């Protein structure tokens, strides 16, 4: 009878550990995507600036 709560507690710890691992992986992916979008935005802004300079000089 006493082993059942230990097994349940062990399974609960495993699930909590897995949930934390998945959460951390999601945070890493979100951080990567934010940096990717930010870099893309900066490149786009620089391209627009170059195009404005070219159009204004013509």
VMD Tcl script that builds the backbone (N, CA, C; Angstrom):
set m [mol new atoms 174]
animate dup $m
set s [atomselect $m all]
$s set {name element resname resid chain x y z} {
  {N N UNK 1 A 0.805 -1.205 0.000}
  {CA C UNK 1 A 0.000 0.000 0.000}
  {C C UNK 1 A 0.849 1.271 0.000}
  {N N UNK 2 A 1.975 1.242 0.666}
  {CA C UNK 2 A 2.791 2.450 0.734}
  {C C UNK 2 A 3.561 2.693 -0.554}
  {N N UNK 3 A 3.706 1.643 -1.396}
  {CA C UNK 3 A 4.457 1.824 -2.632}
  {C C UNK 3 A 3.661 2.614 -3.669}
  {N N UNK 4 A 2.359 2.526 -3.638}
  {CA C UNK 4 A 1.544 3.236 -4.621}
  {C C UNK 4 A 1.758 4.746 -4.568}
  {N N UNK 5 A 1.722 5.387 -3.415}
  {CA C UNK 5 A 1.985 6.832 -3.395}
  {C C UNK 5 A 3.394 7.172 -3.883}
  {N N UNK 6 A 4.385 6.317 -3.602}
  {CA C UNK 6 A 5.741 6.573 -4.074}
  {C C UNK 6 A 5.807 6.512 -5.592}
  {N N UNK 7 A 5.102 5.557 -6.187}
  {CA C UNK 7 A 5.082 5.443 -7.649}
  {C C UNK 7 A 4.379 6.651 -8.252}
  {N N UNK 8 A 3.261 7.043 -7.662}
  {CA C UNK 8 A 2.519 8.204 -8.149}
  {C C UNK 8 A 3.376 9.458 -8.032}
  {N N UNK 9 A 4.068 9.600 -6.908}
  {CA C UNK 9 A 4.929 10.762 -6.702}
  {C C UNK 9 A 6.081 10.765 -7.709}
  {N N UNK 10 A 6.635 9.598 -7.982}
  {CA C UNK 10 A 7.726 9.485 -8.954}
  {C C UNK 10 A 7.241 9.868 -10.350}
  {N N UNK 11 A 6.062 9.395 -10.722}
  {CA C UNK 11 A 5.506 9.729 -12.039}
  {C C UNK 11 A 5.213 11.222 -12.142}
  {N N UNK 12 A 4.723 11.798 -11.059}
  {CA C UNK 12 A 4.432 13.232 -11.035}
  {C C UNK 12 A 5.724 14.030 -11.234}
  {N N UNK 13 A 6.790 13.620 -10.567}
  {CA C UNK 13 A 8.079 14.304 -10.730}
  {C C UNK 13 A 8.579 14.198 -12.168}
  {N N UNK 14 A 8.407 13.027 -12.773}
  {CA C UNK 14 A 8.829 12.846 -14.167}
  {C C UNK 14 A 8.049 13.782 -15.089}
  {N N UNK 15 A 6.738 13.871 -14.867}
  {CA C UNK 15 A 5.911 14.749 -15.702}
  {C C UNK 15 A 6.278 16.213 -15.512}
  {N N UNK 16 A 6.547 16.613 -14.280}
  {CA C UNK 16 A 6.946 18.000 -14.017}
  {C C UNK 16 A 8.280 18.286 -14.688}
  {N N UNK 17 A 9.219 17.353 -14.575}
  {CA C UNK 17 A 10.521 17.522 -15.229}
  {C C UNK 17 A 10.383 17.631 -16.733}
  {N N UNK 18 A 9.541 16.791 -17.322}
  {CA C UNK 18 A 9.322 16.840 -18.767}
  {C C UNK 18 A 8.663 18.157 -19.172}
  {N N UNK 19 A 7.698 18.609 -18.382}
  {CA C UNK 19 A 7.029 19.879 -18.688}
  {C C UNK 19 A 8.019 21.040 -18.633}
  {N N UNK 20 A 8.907 21.042 -17.637}
  {CA C UNK 20 A 9.919 22.099 -17.544}
  {C C UNK 20 A 10.884 22.055 -18.725}
  {N N UNK 21 A 11.259 20.844 -19.124}
  {CA C UNK 21 A 12.169 20.690 -20.262}
  {C C UNK 21 A 11.523 21.226 -21.541}
  {N N UNK 22 A 10.265 20.892 -21.766}
  {CA C UNK 22 A 9.546 21.376 -22.949}
  {C C UNK 22 A 9.403 22.893 -22.891}
  {N N UNK 23 A 9.095 23.442 -21.712}
  {CA C UNK 23 A 8.948 24.896 -21.547}
  {C C UNK 23 A 10.253 25.608 -21.892}
  {N N UNK 24 A 11.367 25.095 -21.402}
  {CA C UNK 24 A 12.665 25.710 -21.692}
  {C C UNK 24 A 12.988 25.642 -23.183}
  {N N UNK 25 A 12.674 24.524 -23.822}
  {CA C UNK 25 A 12.914 24.405 -25.260}
  {C C UNK 25 A 12.051 25.400 -26.032}
  {N N UNK 26 A 10.805 25.583 -25.593}
  {CA C UNK 26 A 9.939 26.560 -26.255}
  {C C UNK 26 A 10.499 27.966 -26.095}
  {N N UNK 27 A 11.021 28.279 -24.907}
  {CA C UNK 27 A 11.613 29.604 -24.681}
  {C C UNK 27 A 12.811 29.825 -25.593}
  {N N UNK 28 A 13.622 28.799 -25.789}
  {CA C UNK 28 A 14.786 28.904 -26.672}
  {C C UNK 28 A 14.333 29.161 -28.100}
  {N N UNK 29 A 13.310 28.446 -28.558}
  {CA C UNK 29 A 12.810 28.621 -29.925}
  {C C UNK 29 A 12.218 30.015 -30.101}
  {N N UNK 30 A 11.442 30.479 -29.128}
  {CA C UNK 30 A 10.836 31.812 -29.214}
  {C C UNK 30 A 11.918 32.884 -29.260}
  {N N UNK 31 A 12.948 32.736 -28.440}
  {CA C UNK 31 A 14.052 33.694 -28.435}
  {C C UNK 31 A 14.750 33.711 -29.796}
  {N N UNK 32 A 14.973 32.531 -30.374}
  {CA C UNK 32 A 15.600 32.443 -31.694}
  {C C UNK 32 A 14.735 33.140 -32.748}
  {N N UNK 33 A 13.432 32.883 -32.722}
  {CA C UNK 33 A 12.540 33.496 -33.709}
  {C C UNK 33 A 12.498 35.014 -33.558}
  {N N UNK 34 A 12.503 35.505 -32.319}
  {CA C UNK 34 A 12.520 36.958 -32.106}
  {C C UNK 34 A 13.778 37.574 -32.696}
  {N N UNK 35 A 14.942 36.931 -32.459}
  {CA C UNK 35 A 16.194 37.460 -33.002}
  {C C UNK 35 A 16.184 37.404 -34.527}
  {N N UNK 36 A 15.621 36.337 -35.091}
  {CA C UNK 36 A 15.555 36.186 -36.539}
  {C C UNK 36 A 14.687 37.275 -37.158}
  {N N UNK 37 A 13.527 37.532 -36.570}
  {CA C UNK 37 A 12.624 38.563 -37.078}
  {C C UNK 37 A 13.260 39.941 -36.935}
  {N N UNK 38 A 13.916 40.194 -35.806}
  {CA C UNK 38 A 14.562 41.491 -35.583}
  {C C UNK 38 A 15.656 41.726 -36.624}
  {N N UNK 39 A 16.466 40.703 -36.897}
  {CA C UNK 39 A 17.532 40.834 -37.896}
  {C C UNK 39 A 16.934 41.067 -39.277}
  {N N UNK 40 A 15.840 40.380 -39.567}
  {CA C UNK 40 A 15.180 40.541 -40.857}
  {C C UNK 40 A 14.613 41.951 -40.989}
  {N N UNK 41 A 14.022 42.463 -39.903}
  {CA C UNK 41 A 13.485 43.826 -39.916}
  {C C UNK 41 A 14.590 44.848 -40.159}
  {N N UNK 42 A 15.726 44.668 -39.493}
  {CA C UNK 42 A 16.833 45.608 -39.675}
  {C C UNK 42 A 17.341 45.585 -41.113}
  {N N UNK 43 A 17.442 44.389 -41.693}
  {CA C UNK 43 A 17.894 44.278 -43.079}
  {C C UNK 43 A 16.898 44.955 -44.016}
  {N N UNK 44 A 15.612 44.778 -43.745}
  {CA C UNK 44 A 14.572 45.389 -44.571}
  {C C UNK 44 A 14.630 46.913 -44.467}
  {N N UNK 45 A 14.811 47.423 -43.253}
  {CA C UNK 45 A 14.890 48.874 -43.058}
  {C C UNK 45 A 16.094 49.444 -43.798}
  {N N UNK 46 A 17.230 48.757 -43.733}
  {CA C UNK 46 A 18.424 49.220 -44.442}
  {C C UNK 46 A 18.190 49.225 -45.948}
  {N N UNK 47 A 17.486 48.218 -46.455}
  {CA C UNK 47 A 17.192 48.150 -47.886}
  {C C UNK 47 A 16.290 49.311 -48.298}
  {N N UNK 48 A 15.285 49.607 -47.477}
  {CA C UNK 48 A 14.387 50.727 -47.775}
  {C C UNK 48 A 15.162 52.040 -47.766}
  {N N UNK 49 A 16.065 52.215 -46.798}
  {CA C UNK 49 A 16.875 53.434 -46.749}
  {C C UNK 49 A 17.709 53.579 -48.015}
  {N N UNK 50 A 18.313 52.489 -48.469}
  {CA C UNK 50 A 19.118 52.551 -49.691}
  {C C UNK 50 A 18.247 52.891 -50.895}
  {N N UNK 51 A 17.058 52.301 -50.959}
  {CA C UNK 51 A 16.164 52.572 -52.083}
  {C C UNK 51 A 15.700 54.026 -52.083}
  {N N UNK 52 A 15.427 54.592 -50.914}
  {CA C UNK 52 A 15.002 55.994 -50.832}
  {C C UNK 52 A 16.112 56.904 -51.339}
  {N N UNK 53 A 17.337 56.621 -50.932}
  {CA C UNK 53 A 18.474 57.438 -51.385}
  {C C UNK 53 A 18.603 57.366 -52.901}
  {N N UNK 54 A 18.455 56.195 -53.463}
  {CA C UNK 54 A 18.565 56.035 -54.921}
  {C C UNK 54 A 17.435 56.773 -55.627}
  {N N UNK 55 A 16.203 56.638 -55.129}
  {CA C UNK 55 A 15.070 57.293 -55.780}
  {C C UNK 55 A 15.141 58.813 -55.657}
  {N N UNK 56 A 15.650 59.313 -54.545}
  {CA C UNK 56 A 15.727 60.755 -54.354}
  {C C UNK 56 A 16.828 61.389 -55.203}
  {N N UNK 57 A 17.843 60.631 -55.550}
  {CA C UNK 57 A 18.940 61.198 -56.338}
  {C C UNK 57 A 18.635 61.189 -57.829}
  {N N UNK 58 A 17.622 60.473 -58.241}
  {CA C UNK 58 A 17.306 60.415 -59.679}
  {C C UNK 58 A 16.407 61.537 -60.096}
}
mol reanalyze $m
mol bondsrecalc $m
mol representation Tube
mol addrep $m
